[in-house]
Amino acid sequence: MKKASRFMPKYEPEKASAPVLAVFLAIAVAIAIYQPWYLTVLAEIFLLVMVWSAIEQPKVERHFSELCKDRYGLSICEFAREFDSKVVDTWVIRAVYEQLQAALPTKQSVPIKASDSLFDTLLLDEDDLDLRFSRGNSTTHWPKS
């Protein structure tokens, strides 16, 4: 008999290896030494991104707070019940739920529904996902369930 999904091992992402970090550090040092103007431009871009993030994050937190209020009492159990466990493996259901929780742009634990839009409701960015199809591609046809 197969183990229940609650006994599934926790996903641990791999950390970058030391040689890869050393290469990135060497490139950053070379840029700083040979292109000082480039470093200034990068610092300005970084500062603009930080300011934009500080302005946008309260809006994101407010959105997820409202979702949490609307979905009070919901958990992974309700998410899993929206799938046929004879068709979709319960380990896959749990893995999707946990990875979506980890990918959300908030620290809050937000109850997720199977009907949630990844982009509109959960505010995920296409760059955060490994998609083979473009969101706007009208020729993309998802399998019917």
Stockholm file with secondary structure:
# STOCKHOLM 1.0

chainA/1-145         MKKASRFMPKYEPEKASAPVLAVFLAIAVAIAIYQPWYLTVLAEIFLLVMVWSAIEQPKVERHFSELCKDRYGLSICEFAREFDSKVVDTWVIRAVYEQLQAALPTKQSVPIKASDSLFDTLLLDEDDLDLRFSRGNSTTHWPKS
#=GR chainA/1-145 SS CCCCGGGSCCCCCCCCCHHHHHHHHHHHHHHHHHCHHHHHHHHHHHHHHHHHHHHHHHHHHHHHHHHHHHTTTCCHHHHHHTSCTTTSCHHHHHHHHHHHHHHSSSSSCCCCCTTCCTTTTSCCCGGGSCCSSCTTCTTCCCCCC
#=GC SS_cons         CCCCGGGSCCCCCCCCCHHHHHHHHHHHHHHHHHCHHHHHHHHHHHHHHHHHHHHHHHHHHHHHHHHHHHTTTCCHHHHHHTSCTTTSCHHHHHHHHHHHHHHSSSSSCCCCCTTCCTTTTSCCCGGGSCCSSCTTCTTCCCCCC
//
